[in-house]
Structure formats: C-alpha cells, structure tokens
Amino acid sequence: MNGHKDERINRLITELTDALCLHERATGIENILIVRDKTGFGFRAVSGKPNIPDNIPDENLLQIVR
C-alpha cells in the first residue's frame, strides 16, 4: 500500500483490515474494502487481506459480495 499522507489514517486502515480478516475467519463472510481520495491515494482489501493487484478492477472485487 502506498501509504496515506496522514499516519493516523494508515494506522486505522491497518486496524480495520485486521478486524475484517478476523471477522472473515470467524464467520466465513467475505468483505471488500476500497478507500480512494482525490490525491490518488488508494487502498483495497478482500476480507482484510490487502495487496490486491492493480490489474483487477474494483468492479470485479465488488462481485465477491454481490
């Protein structure tokens, strides 16, 4: 992840992805997290697991939960 310029946001994204990963492991419920802003910052995770390849469009990820 190219980090957000605000370190607090980076920390909170990490905490959220950790919680989402634990939730998926406990329940089997998959989730998608996509965070983007105008500065070009972007972060994506599937069930709390980041590092989604850039060549996979957001729409493809969203199909997991639809």
C-alpha positions as CSV (number, residue, x, y, z in Angstrom):
1,M,0.0,0.0,0.0
2,N,1.3,3.4,-0.9
3,G,0.6,4.9,2.5
4,H,-1.8,7.8,3.1
5,K,-0.1,11.1,4.0
6,D,-1.9,11.0,7.4
7,E,-0.2,8.4,9.6
8,R,-3.4,8.1,11.7
9,I,-5.4,7.0,8.7
10,N,-2.7,4.4,7.8
11,R,-2.9,3.1,11.4
12,L,-6.7,3.0,11.3
13,I,-6.8,1.2,7.9
14,T,-4.4,-1.4,9.3
15,E,-6.6,-1.9,12.4
16,L,-9.7,-2.2,10.2
17,T,-8.2,-4.7,7.9
18,D,-7.0,-6.8,10.8
19,A,-10.6,-6.8,12.2
20,L,-12.1,-7.6,8.9
21,C,-9.7,-10.5,8.4
22,L,-10.6,-11.9,11.8
23,H,-14.3,-11.5,11.1
24,E,-14.0,-13.4,7.8
25,R,-12.1,-16.2,9.5
26,A,-14.7,-16.4,12.3
27,T,-17.8,-16.2,10.1
28,G,-16.8,-17.1,6.6
29,I,-18.4,-13.8,5.4
30,E,-16.2,-12.1,2.8
31,N,-15.9,-8.3,2.6
32,I,-14.4,-5.7,0.3
33,L,-12.8,-2.5,1.5
34,I,-12.0,0.2,-1.1
35,V,-10.7,3.6,0.0
36,R,-9.8,6.3,-2.5
37,D,-9.4,10.0,-2.5
38,K,-8.7,12.9,-4.9
39,T,-4.9,12.9,-4.2
40,G,-4.6,9.5,-5.8
41,F,-4.4,7.5,-2.6
42,G,-6.0,4.1,-2.9
43,F,-6.3,1.1,-0.8
44,R,-8.1,-2.2,-1.4
45,A,-8.6,-5.3,0.6
46,V,-10.6,-8.5,0.3
47,S,-11.6,-9.9,3.7
48,G,-8.9,-7.8,5.4
49,K,-6.2,-9.0,3.0
50,P,-4.5,-6.1,1.1
51,N,-2.2,-6.1,-1.9
52,I,-4.8,-6.7,-4.5
53,P,-3.1,-6.5,-7.9
54,D,-3.8,-3.2,-9.8
55,N,-5.0,-5.1,-12.9
56,I,-8.1,-6.3,-11.0
57,P,-10.8,-3.6,-11.4
58,D,-12.8,-2.6,-8.3
59,E,-16.0,-3.9,-10.1
60,N,-14.5,-7.4,-10.1
61,L,-13.8,-7.2,-6.4
62,L,-17.3,-6.0,-5.7
63,Q,-18.8,-9.1,-7.4
64,I,-17.5,-11.1,-4.5
65,V,-20.0,-9.5,-2.1
66,R,-22.9,-9.0,-4.6
